[in-house]
Amino acid sequence: MTMNTLETKVVEPASPARPSDAWRHLSIGAMSRAAVLVALVIVGQAIAPSFLSLANIHVILLAVAAIGIMAYGMTLVVITGEIDLSIAGIAILSCVAGGLLIPTGSATLVIGATLLTGLVVGLVNGVLVAALGIPSLIATLGMLGISRALANIASGGQALYPEAITAYLWLGRGNIAGIPVPVVLLIVLGAAAIALTKYSIFGRELYATGGNVRAAALSGVNVVGVRTTVFIISGACAALAGMLESARLSYINPAGLEGMELSVLAVTVLGGAALAGGSGSIAGTLVAALIIGIVNNLLNQFGVSIYLQQVVTAAVILAVVLPGMRQRGIAK
């Protein structure tokens, strides 16, 4: 009897992950997202002949580039079972930190300070959550307020204009082989994130931490390190996304990106990441960002008000997410 009890305890930690079930749920969600994306493209081309024009495709991709890059970082955080509501604040504070160095005329200093600020604030989030044990909802919500306040204090509540920093503006307005730089970064960072989550040891540790943190720790995973790292990555993604947006608009608004964190979270959940942790994919997040971008683009073309756009967007999210949630409930 003792031998059987010990064997049960040894095997039991691995069972909650249920990888076959997780793959089945992911497949259902992926099919739902793909079906909606294809349907939207077909409908869009049918009702707006210029929908698939190169110019409109550029518009859609540019509109989703910043939110998609932020959502990559958010997806990694959510996979570990945490949440990062501070990303919009980090983006603004990072851009202001870089913007204060505009008088130097150095693109290296401006861009470097922007990214470094995102990394540092992300590290602070990681320490608060992973090392000190503060719930991520509370820690990052507090950091959102602190970041926005510091951005306004540092800038005096005034917008900053980086017109003299051509390399900075190039990030938002330039192109590589005819493809806008923000879109290139969206694709390149997406490919890197997919490789990180699917084909690296860190990726396996990421899902293990979100699926069963106790089992992951018993298996030798540095849970504190994994959680801290994803917050650092999320901070860097937020800083980069904020920089792309400010470069595209040619000004840094210390009061900008209001409510952006909720839009990013919506894209992350639509992409298949469960807030309980342990599931989610970068590819799903990218598809979700495209779905939201296409919906908004079509509604803009028909002059639909921003408020009705929010209703339609929420309905699309529910239509995609509910089938997977129902299947998950049945499986349980």
N, C-alpha and C positions, 0 to 999 in steps of 0.2 A: 504493500500500500504506500509506503514511504517513497519507493522508487517511482511509482506512478505520479504521485503528487509533485515530486521534483521535476519530472519530465514535463508535466503540464505547465509549471511555472517557467520553465526554460523556453518552451515553444510559444507560450501565450503572447508575449509582447509583439511578436511579428504579425499576429493575426488581425489586429484592428485595421491595418493598412488596406487589406483586401484589394490588392492591385488589379485583379481581374474585374472586380466591380467598378473600380475607379476608371479603368479604361473603357468599360461599357458606358458609363455616364458621360465620359469625355466624348465618346463617339456620337452619342445622341445629341449633345450640345453642339458639337462641331457640325453635324449634319443640319441642325436647325439654323445655325448661323450661315452656313454656306447656302442653304435654300433661300433664306431671306435676302442675302447679298445678291444672288443671281436674279431673284424676283425683282428686286429694286432696280437693278441695271436694266432688265427688260422693260419694266414699266417706265423707267426714266427715259429710255430711248424712244419708247412709243409715244409718250406725251410731250417730249421735248426733243425734237430732232437733233439739236446741237448738244445733247447731253454727253455723248461720247466723243465730242470734239476734243482735240488735244488741249485747247485753251481751257475748257471746262474741267477736264481731268486734272490739269495743273491747279485749278482753283480748289477742287475737292481735296487733293493731296496736301496742298499748302495749309488748308483749313484744319486738317487733322494731324499735321506733323507734330506740333507742340503738344497737343493733348495725348497723342500716341506715345511720344517719348516719355512724358510723365507717367503714362499708364504702364509702360514697361517696368519702371521702378516700383510703382504701386503693386503691380502683379507679383513681383518677387516678395514684397512685404506681406501681401495677403496670403501667399502660398505658405508662409511660415505661421499663419494664424494671427497675424498682427494687422494693424491698419495705420496709414500715415495721412492724417488730415492736414498736415502742415505744409504740403507741397507748394500751394499757391503763395503762402507767406515766404517760404524759402526762395522761390523764384523771384519775388519782388525784392526781398532783402539782398539777394545775391547780385541782382542787376544794379541796385542802388550802390552797393559796395564797389562794384566795378565802375559805375558811372561817376563816382566821386573822383576817380583817377583820370577822367577824360582830359582835364587840363594838362596832364603830362604829355599827351599826344602819343602815348605808347599803346599800341593795340595789344601787345603782350601783357602789359600790366593790367589793362582793363579786362581782357578776357580771362587772364589768370586769376585775378581777384574775384571775378564772378564765379568761376568754377570752384575755387578754393573755399569761398564762403558756403557754397552749397554742400561741399564735402564736410566742412566743419560742423555746420548745423545738423547735417545728417548723422554725424558721429555723436553729437550731443543727444539727439533723439535715441540713437542706439544704446548709449550708456544709460539713459533714463529708463528705457524699457527693458533691455536685456540684462544689464548689470544691477540696477537698483530696483527692478521689479515693478515699476509704475505701469499701470495699464496703458497700452499704446493709444487708446482712444483719448484718455485724459492727457497724457504727455504731449501728444502731437497737436491736440486741440489747443492746449496752452501755448505750444511753440508757434502755432499759427498766429495767435494774437500778439505774442512777443515779437515775432518777425515783422509783422505788418507795422507795429508800433515803432520798432527800431528803424524801419525803412523810412517812415514819415519823419521821425526825429532827425535822422542823419541827412535827409534831403531837404529838411525844412518844409516838407509838404509840397515841394515844387518839382515839376518834371525836369528830367535831365535829357540833354540832346547830344547824341554821339555822332553828329554829321561829320566831324573832323576825323573820326576813326574809320577809315574806309574798310579795313579788314573786318571790323565789327559789323558794319552794314552789309558786307558781302555775305556774312553768315545767314542773313535773313533775305537778301535780295539777289545774291549771286546765283550762278548755276555751274554745273559740271557736266560737260557733254550735253548741254541743252536741258538738263534736269535740275530743278531748283535745289539749292544746297540743303534746305530743311528736309526735302523729300529724300535726298541721298542719305542724310543722317538717319532719318526714320528707317530706311531700308537696311543700312549698314548696322546700326545699333540693334535692330530687330534680329538680324542674322546672328550677331554676336551673342545676344541674349538667348536665342534658341539654342545655340551651341553650348552656352554656359549651363542652361537648365537640363538639356537632354544628354549631353555627352561628357560632362565633367563630374568629378567627385563632389564638387560643391553642389551641383545640381541634385545629386542623390541625397546629399545631406539636407538640402533645402526642403525637399518633399518629405523626408523622414521627420524633420523637425515639426513641420506643419501637421503631418499625419498622426504622430504620437510622440510628443516631446519627451516623455519619460523613457519610452523604448529607445528613442534616438540617443539620449544621454547614456543609457546603459550599453548601447552599442558602440560607444566611443566618440559620438559626434559632439563637437564643441558647439553646443546649442547657443551659448552666449555669443560666441564669435560669429556664428551664422546669422543670428538676428541683428547683431550690430552691423555686419557687413551689408545686409539688405537695406538698412536705413541709410547707410552711407551712399549706396548706389542710388537710392531713391532721391536723396538730396542732390546728388550730382545731376541726375536726370532732370530734376526740377529747375536747377540753375541753368542748364543748357537750354531747356525749353523756354524759360523766361527770356534768355538772351536772344533766342531765335525770334520770338515774338517782338521784343523791343527793337531788334535790328530791322525787322520787316516793317514796323510802324515808324521807325526812325526817332523814337523817343522812349524814355523810361518813365513810366507812370507809377509813383509810389503807392497809388491807390488802385492799381489795375488788377486784373485777373480775379475779380470778386466772384466767389462761388466756384472757381475752377476746380477745387478739390473734389466737389461733389460730382462734377461732370466726369472727372478722371475715374472716380470710384465707380460711377455708373458704367463706364466703358470696361473697366476691369471685371466687374461682375457679369456684364453682358458677354465678355470674352470667356467666361467659364470658371473664373476663380471663385471658390467658395470662401465666404468670410470665416468659416470655421477652420480653414487651413487645409493643407494637404493636397489641393487640386488647383488646376489653372495652367494656362499655357500662354506663351508670348505670341504664338501664331493666332490663337483665339482672340487675344487682345487686339492685335492688328486688324483682324477681320471685323471685330466689333467697332473699332475706331472708324473703319471705312463705312460700315453700315450707318453710323451716326452722321458721318460727313455727307453721305449721299442723301440721306433723309433731309438734313438741313439745307443742302444745296437745292433739292427739288422744291422744298417749301419756300426758299428764298426766291426762286425763279417765278413762283406764282404769287409772290407778295403776301404770303401768310404771316400774320403777326408773330412776334417772338414768343408771346404767351401761348398761342395755339401750337407753335413749334414744340414747346416744352411738353405739352400734352401728348402730341403725336410721338415724340421721341420716347416718352415714358411708356406709351402703349406698345411701341416696337420692342423695347427692352423686355416688357412682360411677355410678349408673344414669343420671344426667343428663349427666355429663361425658364418659363413655366413648364414646358415639356420635360426638360432635364430634371427640374425639381420634383415633378410628379413621379418620374421614373425612380428618382433617388428615394422618394418616400415609399414607393412600392417595394424597392429592394430592401429597405430597412425592415 
